[in-house]
Amino acid sequence: MSLQEFDALIDRMRLAFEYADNLGQYVDAAKVLFQMNEQLPDDLQLTFEELNDPESAKSFVKKYYIELKSAIVDYRQRLMIY
């Protein structure tokens, strides 16, 4: 995947995430995080804990979004080199 393709895909997913997050739809936001994570190479993918309870979705989203943003930056840098 090229850097431009990755950026376009992640930008669409980020918008979906922010939309769900802003509406308080944390389970949907968590689903987007899982999809974003799947776009990263195996060595950069985060190991998420199971999201069993919708009540814990907000803390799940807040915790993992920051970590996922860092992994996305790492992968973008890798793509820029190639």
All heavy atoms as an XYZ file, in Angstrom:
685
protein
N       0.844     -1.162      0.000
C       0.000      0.000      0.000
C       0.897      1.235      0.000
O       1.869      1.304      0.735
C      -0.895     -0.046      1.251
C      -1.761      1.159      1.424
S      -2.844      1.175      2.890
C      -3.695     -0.360      2.769
N       0.543      2.196     -0.814
C       1.337      3.425     -0.874
C       0.952      4.345      0.288
O      -0.090      4.170      0.933
C       1.086      4.147     -2.199
O      -0.203      4.730     -2.208
N       1.788      5.329      0.522
C       1.530      6.292      1.583
C       0.212      7.026      1.327
O      -0.586      7.222      2.242
C       2.692      7.284      1.688
C       2.536      8.405      2.715
C       2.359      7.825      4.118
C       3.727      9.339      2.660
N      -0.041      7.408      0.096
C      -1.263      8.129     -0.239
C      -2.499      7.256     -0.002
O      -3.507      7.729      0.530
C      -1.239      8.607     -1.698
C      -0.198      9.658     -1.987
C       1.216      9.084     -2.151
O       1.405      7.875     -2.321
N       2.216      9.940     -2.091
N      -2.426      5.996     -0.373
C      -3.548      5.082     -0.146
C      -3.788      4.884      1.345
O      -4.938      4.888      1.813
C      -3.283      3.728     -0.812
C      -3.269      3.771     -2.316
C      -2.730      2.486     -2.927
O      -1.886      1.815     -2.293
O      -3.171      2.163     -4.043
N      -2.716      4.707      2.080
C      -2.832      4.527      3.524
C      -3.430      5.769      4.167
O      -4.343      5.675      4.992
C      -1.462      4.208      4.130
C      -1.491      4.026      5.614
C      -2.029      2.876      6.173
C      -0.987      5.005      6.456
C      -2.064      2.705      7.552
C      -1.008      4.835      7.834
C      -1.554      3.686      8.381
N      -2.928      6.946      3.805
C      -3.448      8.186      4.371
C      -4.935      8.361      4.075
O      -5.707      8.755      4.952
C      -2.678      9.390      3.845
C      -1.343      9.595      4.535
O      -1.105      8.976      5.592
O      -0.525     10.371      3.999
N      -5.346      8.073      2.854
C      -6.759      8.212      2.483
C      -7.634      7.263      3.304
O      -8.690      7.659      3.816
C      -6.939      7.954      0.990
N      -7.191      6.035      3.447
C      -7.939      5.044      4.215
C      -8.019      5.442      5.682
O      -9.098      5.448      6.297
C      -7.287      3.671      4.071
C      -7.921      2.526      4.835
C      -9.342      2.271      4.351
C      -7.076      1.271      4.689
N      -6.899      5.797      6.264
C      -6.864      6.173      7.681
C      -7.660      7.452      7.922
O      -8.350      7.583      8.935
C      -5.410      6.294      8.186
C      -4.743      4.907      8.209
C      -5.345      6.958      9.549
C      -5.387      3.893      9.147
N      -7.607      8.391      6.992
C      -8.385      9.625      7.154
C      -9.883      9.327      7.201
O     -10.608      9.898      8.019
C      -8.078     10.621      6.040
C      -6.749     11.322      6.231
O      -6.201     11.293      7.362
O      -6.240     11.905      5.255
N     -10.353      8.448      6.323
C     -11.774      8.065      6.343
C     -12.127      7.376      7.656
O     -13.168      7.649      8.262
C     -12.119      7.162      5.156
C     -12.170      7.897      3.836
C     -12.787      7.067      2.735
N     -12.158      5.776      2.524
C     -11.123      5.545      1.729
N     -10.592      6.529      1.054
N     -10.625      4.334      1.604
N     -11.256      6.493      8.111
C     -11.508      5.789      9.368
C     -11.450      6.751     10.549
O     -12.241      6.630     11.486
C     -10.505      4.655      9.550
C     -10.715      3.512      8.612
S      -9.474      2.233      8.906
C     -10.214      0.867      8.042
N     -10.539      7.697     10.507
C     -10.422      8.674     11.593
C     -11.693      9.523     11.683
O     -12.189      9.804     12.774
C      -9.198      9.559     11.379
C      -8.912     10.473     12.547
C      -7.631     11.261     12.387
N      -6.494     10.366     12.351
C      -5.503     10.451     11.462
N      -5.503     11.384     10.546
N      -4.498      9.601     11.512
N     -12.225      9.913     10.531
C     -13.476     10.681     10.524
C     -14.618      9.859     11.118
O     -15.427     10.379     11.899
C     -13.821     11.127      9.106
C     -12.979     12.259      8.536
C     -13.325     12.496      7.073
C     -13.180     13.530      9.348
N     -14.691      8.582     10.743
C     -15.733      7.702     11.291
C     -15.557      7.554     12.793
O     -16.539      7.589     13.551
C     -15.694      6.341     10.605
N     -14.322      7.408     13.231
C     -14.039      7.289     14.658
C     -14.475      8.557     15.389
O     -15.162      8.495     16.407
C     -12.552      7.033     14.898
C     -12.173      7.172     16.339
C     -12.421      6.146     17.225
C     -11.612      8.348     16.817
C     -12.108      6.280     18.577
C     -11.294      8.494     18.155
C     -11.550      7.452     19.035
N     -14.058      9.718     14.890
C     -14.368     10.974     15.557
C     -15.875     11.225     15.596
O     -16.399     11.719     16.595
C     -13.641     12.137     14.875
C     -12.142     12.103     15.117
C     -11.363     13.122     14.313
O     -11.979     13.868     13.499
O     -10.135     13.176     14.476
N     -16.563     10.872     14.531
C     -18.015     11.019     14.478
C     -18.673     10.176     15.570
O     -19.484     10.668     16.353
C     -18.512     10.609     13.086
C     -19.985     10.788     12.880
C     -20.526     12.054     12.682
C     -20.840      9.694     12.867
C     -21.885     12.229     12.483
C     -22.203      9.857     12.669
C     -22.717     11.128     12.481
O     -24.065     11.289     12.290
N     -18.297      8.910     15.654
C     -18.859      8.017     16.669
C     -18.478      8.483     18.069
O     -19.320      8.503     18.980
C     -18.395      6.582     16.426
N     -17.239      8.873     18.247
C     -16.757      9.322     19.552
C     -17.501     10.576     19.998
O     -17.943     10.672     21.141
C     -15.247      9.575     19.474
C     -14.616      9.859     20.819
O     -14.955      9.177     21.809
O     -13.760     10.766     20.878
N     -17.673     11.525     19.087
C     -18.369     12.773     19.431
C     -19.836     12.547     19.766
O     -20.417     13.298     20.548
C     -18.244     13.789     18.292
C     -16.853     14.354     18.180
O     -16.094     14.363     19.139
N     -16.497     14.810     16.992
N     -20.436     11.529     19.178
C     -21.836     11.220     19.473
C     -21.992     10.334     20.707
O     -23.104      9.984     21.083
C     -22.492     10.538     18.270
C     -22.707     11.411     17.041
C     -23.265     10.595     15.891
C     -23.647     12.574     17.377
N     -20.873      9.946     21.299
C     -20.932      9.087     22.466
C     -21.205      7.632     22.124
O     -21.571      6.858     22.997
N     -20.998      7.271     20.882
C     -21.195      5.894     20.427
C     -19.862      5.157     20.548
O     -19.199      4.848     19.567
C     -21.701      5.881     18.968
C     -22.984      6.624     18.766
C     -24.136      5.978     19.525
O     -24.235      4.758     19.610
N     -24.996      6.808     20.082
N     -19.484      4.860     21.768
C     -18.145      4.342     22.035
C     -17.934      2.910     21.543
O     -16.822      2.552     21.173
C     -17.819      4.463     23.523
C     -17.847      5.905     23.968
C     -18.824      6.359     24.843
C     -16.927      6.820     23.479
C     -18.865      7.692     25.231
C     -16.960      8.149     23.860
C     -17.935      8.574     24.730
O     -17.977      9.890     25.095
N     -18.978      2.126     21.499
C     -18.843      0.770     20.951
C     -18.521      0.857     19.464
O     -17.633      0.157     18.968
C     -20.108     -0.074     21.218
C     -20.033     -1.406     20.495
C     -20.309     -0.285     22.717
N     -19.215      1.741     18.741
C     -18.924      1.931     17.316
C     -17.530      2.516     17.114
O     -16.811      2.123     16.191
C     -19.971      2.833     16.664
C     -21.331      2.171     16.561
O     -21.385      0.917     16.516
O     -22.346      2.892     16.539
N     -17.144      3.445     17.969
C     -15.797      4.014     17.881
C     -14.749      2.933     18.104
O     -13.721      2.892     17.415
C     -15.630      5.148     18.897
N     -14.997      2.036     19.039
C     -14.063      0.931     19.292
C     -13.953      0.023     18.080
O     -12.859     -0.441     17.737
C     -14.503      0.135     20.516
N     -15.061     -0.211     17.401
C     -15.035     -1.044     16.192
C     -14.146     -0.420     15.122
O     -13.409     -1.112     14.425
C     -16.448     -1.246     15.646
C     -17.303     -2.141     16.505
C     -18.712     -2.247     15.953
C     -19.596     -3.057     16.874
N     -20.992     -3.112     16.396
N     -14.206      0.906     15.001
C     -13.354      1.602     14.032
C     -11.892      1.457     14.435
O     -11.022      1.252     13.577
C     -13.764      3.086     13.887
C     -12.797      3.831     12.974
C     -15.189      3.200     13.356
N     -11.603      1.526     15.723
C     -10.218      1.336     16.173
C      -9.703     -0.036     15.785
O      -8.564     -0.186     15.335
C     -10.102      1.514     17.685
C     -10.260      2.913     18.240
C     -10.052      2.907     19.745
C      -9.291      3.873     17.581
N     -10.531     -1.065     15.943
C     -10.129     -2.406     15.544
C      -9.821     -2.440     14.048
O      -8.833     -3.045     13.622
C     -11.231     -3.432     15.863
C     -11.252     -3.889     17.289
C     -12.195     -3.406     18.180
C     -10.330     -4.819     17.754
C     -12.223     -3.828     19.494
C     -10.347     -5.264     19.067
C     -11.298     -4.755     19.943
N     -10.648     -1.779     13.243
C     -10.421     -1.756     11.791
C      -9.153     -0.996     11.431
O      -8.399     -1.412     10.538
C     -11.628     -1.128     11.083
C     -12.876     -1.963     11.177
C     -14.103     -1.231     10.670
O     -14.098     -0.017     10.455
N     -15.178     -1.980     10.486
N      -8.904      0.099     12.111
C      -7.682      0.864     11.856
C      -6.458      0.020     12.202
O      -5.473      0.016     11.463
C      -7.682      2.156     12.673
C      -8.718      3.156     12.226
S      -8.903      4.547     13.357
C      -7.503      5.557     12.891
N      -6.531     -0.681     13.306
C      -5.426     -1.524     13.753
C      -5.114     -2.606     12.723
O      -3.952     -2.938     12.486
C      -5.762     -2.138     15.116
C      -4.581     -2.775     15.780
O      -3.514     -2.186     15.897
N      -4.765     -3.993     16.241
N      -6.149     -3.146     12.093
C      -5.966     -4.200     11.094
C      -5.236     -3.706      9.852
O      -4.691     -4.518      9.095
C      -7.312     -4.785     10.697
C      -7.951     -5.612     11.792
C      -9.352     -6.080     11.445
O      -9.880     -5.704     10.371
O      -9.928     -6.814     12.253
N      -5.199     -2.411      9.627
C      -4.516     -1.854      8.458
C      -3.012     -1.743      8.663
O      -2.271     -1.507      7.714
C      -5.100     -0.480      8.105
C      -6.554     -0.516      7.729
C      -6.841     -1.499      6.618
O      -6.165     -1.517      5.589
N      -7.846     -2.346      6.826
N      -2.566     -1.912      9.887
C      -1.140     -1.823     10.193
C      -0.473     -3.172      9.990
O      -1.120     -4.219     10.114
C      -0.943     -1.376     11.640
C      -1.456      0.027     11.975
C      -1.404      0.256     13.479
C      -0.660      1.077     11.238
N       0.827     -3.160      9.682
C       1.539     -4.436      9.586
C       1.543     -5.148     10.937
O       1.395     -4.520     11.992
C       2.957     -4.041      9.168
C       3.045     -2.579      9.262
C       1.686     -2.018      9.448
N       1.704     -6.450     10.893
C       1.622     -7.269     12.111
C       2.523     -6.776     13.234
O       2.137     -6.792     14.402
C       1.953     -8.729     11.799
C       0.888     -9.395     10.948
O      -0.249     -8.875     10.892
O       1.189    -10.439     10.343
N       3.718     -6.320     12.895
C       4.650     -5.911     13.947
C       4.274     -4.591     14.620
O       4.813     -4.261     15.672
C       6.086     -5.844     13.410
C       6.275     -4.779     12.344
O       5.405     -4.651     11.453
O       7.309     -4.093     12.386
N       3.351     -3.845     14.048
C       2.917     -2.593     14.650
C       1.505     -2.670     15.231
O       1.063     -1.735     15.900
C       2.962     -1.457     13.626
C       4.346     -0.992     13.200
C       4.240      0.068     12.121
C       5.120     -0.452     14.389
N       0.806     -3.759     14.981
C      -0.560     -3.869     15.482
C      -0.576     -3.949     17.002
O       0.276     -4.588     17.612
C      -1.264     -5.100     14.902
C      -1.673     -4.914     13.475
C      -2.518     -6.062     12.955
O      -2.883     -6.971     13.681
N      -2.810     -6.016     11.683
N      -1.541     -3.293     17.579
C      -1.727     -3.333     19.018
C      -2.488     -4.600     19.398
O      -3.296     -5.096     18.629
C      -2.529     -2.121     19.487
C      -1.946     -0.750     19.186
C      -2.897      0.328     19.671
C      -0.586     -0.592     19.824
N      -2.233     -5.076     20.573
C      -2.989     -6.192     21.105
C      -4.055     -5.596     22.014
O      -3.752     -5.119     23.103
C      -2.086     -7.150     21.904
O      -1.027     -7.585     21.050
C      -2.867     -8.329     22.416
N      -5.266     -5.595     21.511
C      -6.373     -5.021     22.264
C      -6.933     -6.025     23.246
O      -6.998     -7.211     22.959
C      -7.510     -4.610     21.322
C      -7.221     -3.416     20.464
C      -7.614     -3.407     19.147
C      -6.595     -2.290     20.967
C      -7.390     -2.302     18.340
C      -6.355     -1.187     20.172
C      -6.768     -1.186     18.860
N      -7.383     -5.518     24.371
C      -8.140     -6.355     25.293
C      -9.549     -6.519     24.721
O      -9.976     -5.741     23.865
C      -8.193     -5.717     26.671
C      -8.910     -4.371     26.680
C      -8.788     -3.648     27.999
O      -7.695     -3.593     28.562
O      -9.813     -3.124     28.432
N     -10.248     -7.520     25.161
C     -11.614     -7.735     24.703
C     -12.519     -6.635     25.250
O     -12.383     -6.211     26.390
C     -12.124     -9.097     25.172
C     -11.559    -10.256     24.382
C     -11.997    -10.275     22.939
O     -13.186    -10.016     22.657
O     -11.147    -10.527     22.075
N     -13.431     -6.205     24.414
C     -14.414     -5.217     24.833
C     -15.726     -5.955     25.055
O     -16.482     -6.208     24.126
C     -14.570     -4.133     23.770
C     -15.572     -3.040     24.065
C     -15.173     -2.292     25.330
C     -15.665     -2.079     22.904
N     -15.958     -6.341     26.279
C     -17.127     -7.148     26.607
C     -18.318     -6.330     27.069
O     -19.443     -6.775     26.988
C     -16.775     -8.156     27.713
C     -15.695     -9.106     27.264
O     -15.682     -9.546     26.130
N     -14.774     -9.416     28.165
N     -18.062     -5.162     27.559
C     -19.093     -4.379     28.209
C     -19.189     -3.001     27.570
O     -18.192     -2.270     27.551
C     -18.720     -4.275     29.696
C     -19.631     -3.398     30.494
O     -20.740     -3.077     30.037
O     -19.221     -3.028     31.608
N     -20.352     -2.616     27.065
C     -20.492     -1.280     26.477
C     -20.143     -0.161     27.458
O     -19.713      0.908     27.049
C     -21.964     -1.210     26.081
C     -22.386     -2.620     25.916
C     -21.573     -3.406     26.900
N     -20.293     -0.413     28.742
C     -19.957      0.595     29.749
C     -18.453      0.887     29.782
O     -18.034      1.976     30.146
C     -20.432      0.150     31.136
C     -21.931      0.013     31.256
C     -22.657      1.322     31.025
O     -22.195      2.367     31.514
O     -23.694      1.294     30.339
N     -17.662     -0.088     29.434
C     -16.208      0.113     29.439
C     -15.697      0.616     28.092
O     -14.504      0.861     27.941
C     -15.501     -1.189     29.810
O     -15.735     -2.176     28.831
N     -16.582      0.801     27.123
C     -16.165      1.214     25.781
C     -15.509      2.589     25.774
O     -14.542      2.811     25.050
C     -17.352      1.185     24.824
N     -16.012      3.510     26.585
C     -15.447      4.862     26.593
C     -13.986      4.839     27.038
O     -13.124      5.426     26.386
C     -16.255      5.777     27.500
C     -15.767      7.200     27.493
C     -16.649      8.109     28.319
C     -16.166      9.539     28.257
N     -17.058     10.429     29.002
N     -13.691      4.144     28.125
C     -12.304      4.090     28.588
C     -11.435      3.314     27.604
O     -10.268      3.651     27.396
C     -12.214      3.486     29.988
O     -12.694      2.166     29.994
N     -11.982      2.293     26.972
C     -11.275      1.521     25.959
C     -10.865      2.437     24.806
O      -9.712      2.446     24.374
C     -12.183      0.395     25.448
C     -11.594     -0.413     24.333
C     -10.869     -1.560     24.606
C     -11.774     -0.048     23.006
C     -10.324     -2.316     23.582
C     -11.237     -0.801     21.983
C     -10.515     -1.937     22.269
N     -11.816      3.223     24.319
C     -11.567      4.133     23.191
C     -10.509      5.158     23.564
O      -9.572      5.405     22.798
C     -12.890      4.809     22.758
C     -12.638      5.992     21.855
C     -13.797      3.797     22.068
N     -10.637      5.763     24.713
C      -9.684      6.797     25.130
C      -8.276      6.213     25.287
O      -7.295      6.837     24.901
C     -10.121      7.447     26.439
C     -11.469      8.114     26.378
C     -11.528      9.195     25.341
C     -12.912      9.809     25.295
N     -13.186     10.538     24.088
N      -8.190      5.033     25.840
C      -6.881      4.415     26.063
C      -6.203      4.039     24.755
O      -5.042      4.374     24.522
C      -7.048      3.164     26.930
C      -5.770      2.381     27.109
C      -5.996      1.123     27.905
C      -4.718      0.312     28.015
N      -4.920     -0.949     28.715
N      -6.917      3.353     23.882
C      -6.277      2.783     22.705
C      -6.151      3.743     21.535
O      -5.298      3.544     20.678
C      -6.997      1.510     22.275
C      -6.693      0.373     23.207
C      -7.657     -0.137     24.056
C      -5.420     -0.180     23.271
C      -7.363     -1.178     24.925
C      -5.117     -1.205     24.139
C      -6.102     -1.704     24.960
O      -5.800     -2.725     25.819
N      -6.948      4.791     21.480
C      -6.825      5.715     20.360
C      -5.461      6.401     20.375
O      -4.819      6.544     19.338
C      -7.950      6.755     20.361
C      -7.888      7.658     19.160
C      -8.018      7.140     17.869
C      -7.674      9.020     19.289
C      -7.947      7.956     16.760
C      -7.609      9.839     18.183
C      -7.741      9.307     16.926
O      -7.661     10.118     15.823
N      -5.008      6.784     21.533
C      -3.696      7.442     21.648
C      -2.579      6.485     21.220
O      -1.675      6.868     20.477
C      -3.481      7.949     23.085
C      -4.473      9.067     23.380
C      -2.047      8.416     23.297
C      -4.548      9.456     24.831
N      -2.648      5.247     21.668
C      -1.638      4.256     21.294
C      -1.672      3.965     19.798
O      -0.629      3.828     19.156
C      -1.852      2.962     22.073
C      -1.562      3.079     23.551
C      -1.773      1.779     24.288
O      -1.452      0.710     23.733
O      -2.281      1.835     25.415
N      -2.878      3.894     19.242
C      -3.021      3.598     17.821
C      -2.494      4.750     16.966
O      -1.867      4.518     15.939
C      -4.484      3.299     17.486
C      -4.759      2.773     16.095
C      -3.986      1.481     15.830
C      -6.241      2.531     15.904
N      -2.716      5.982     17.403
C      -2.179      7.129     16.663
C      -0.669      7.039     16.555
O      -0.095      7.327     15.505
C      -2.593      8.434     17.340
C      -3.991      8.856     17.045
C      -4.465     10.096     17.764
C      -3.515     11.204     17.919
N      -4.090     12.412     18.538
N      -0.014      6.619     17.609
C       1.442      6.476     17.591
C       1.876      5.395     16.602
O       2.839      5.582     15.848
C       1.941      6.145     18.991
O       3.322      5.946     18.984
N       1.182      4.282     16.576
C       1.515      3.198     15.646
C       1.288      3.644     14.199
O       2.063      3.291     13.308
C       0.685      1.959     15.958
N       0.266      4.432     13.963
C      -0.012      4.946     12.617
C       1.120      5.861     12.164
O       1.580      5.776     11.023
C      -1.377      5.664     12.580
C      -2.500      4.632     12.692
C      -1.535      6.511     11.324
C      -3.874      5.233     12.927
N       1.595      6.712     13.051
C       2.720      7.602     12.721
C       3.958      6.773     12.376
O       4.650      7.060     11.385
C       3.008      8.581     13.878
C       4.330      9.295     13.678
C       1.875      9.581     14.019
N       4.227      5.740     13.146
C       5.370      4.866     12.865
C       5.259      4.232     11.481
O       6.233      4.181     10.731
C       5.492      3.762     13.921
C       5.934      4.287     15.269
O       6.399      5.445     15.345
O       5.793      3.537     16.256
N       4.062      3.754     11.145
C       3.872      3.108      9.848
C       3.983      4.125      8.705
O       4.560      3.840      7.669
C       2.533      2.383      9.803
C       2.358      1.574      8.540
C       3.329      0.656      8.126
C       1.228      1.702      7.763
C       3.179     -0.094      6.980
C       1.064      0.950      6.610
C       2.035      0.061      6.224
O       1.892     -0.675      5.083
N       3.456      5.328      8.908
C       3.579      6.376      7.883
C       5.045      6.679      7.614
O       5.462      6.846      6.479
C       2.875      7.654      8.333
C       1.374      7.592      8.233
C       0.740      8.952      8.417
N       0.828      9.662      7.128
C       1.662     10.648      6.866
N       2.515     11.077      7.769
N       1.662     11.215      5.673
N       5.850      6.766      8.681
C       7.272      7.017      8.505
C       7.931      5.889      7.727
O       8.788      6.139      6.878
C       7.946      7.211      9.863
C       7.551      8.496     10.530
C       8.084      8.627     11.943
O       8.512      7.648     12.549
N       8.047      9.828     12.470
N       7.531      4.690      8.009
C       8.056      3.541      7.285
C       7.689      3.622      5.797
O       8.517      3.358      4.933
C       7.486      2.259      7.900
C       8.244      1.027      7.553
C       7.594     -0.210      8.147
N       7.767     -0.307      9.588
C       7.323     -1.320     10.312
N       6.657     -2.301      9.739
N       7.521     -1.357     11.610
N       6.460      4.005      5.503
C       6.014      4.131      4.111
C       6.754      5.249      3.388
O       7.000      5.154      2.183
C       4.505      4.357      4.044
C       3.622      3.160      4.364
C       2.156      3.590      4.435
C       3.796      2.065      3.327
N       7.080      6.315      4.095
C       7.788      7.448      3.461
C       9.195      7.034      3.034
O       9.721      7.560      2.060
C       7.847      8.632      4.406
C       6.524      9.357      4.520
S       6.614     10.949      5.334
C       6.872     10.500      7.028
N       9.785      6.117      3.757
C      11.130      5.669      3.423
C      11.138      4.831      2.147
O      12.056      4.909      1.348
C      11.758      4.881      4.607
C      11.965      5.833      5.780
C      13.043      4.207      4.198
C      12.375      5.138      7.066
N      10.091      4.049      1.972
C      10.012      3.155      0.797
C       9.502      3.852     -0.366
O       9.120      4.429     -1.009
C       9.163      1.932      1.090
C       9.713      1.090      2.215
C       9.047      0.973      3.417
C      10.920      0.445      2.078
C       9.550      0.217      4.445
C      11.433     -0.305      3.115
C      10.744     -0.417      4.295
O      11.256     -1.164      5.309
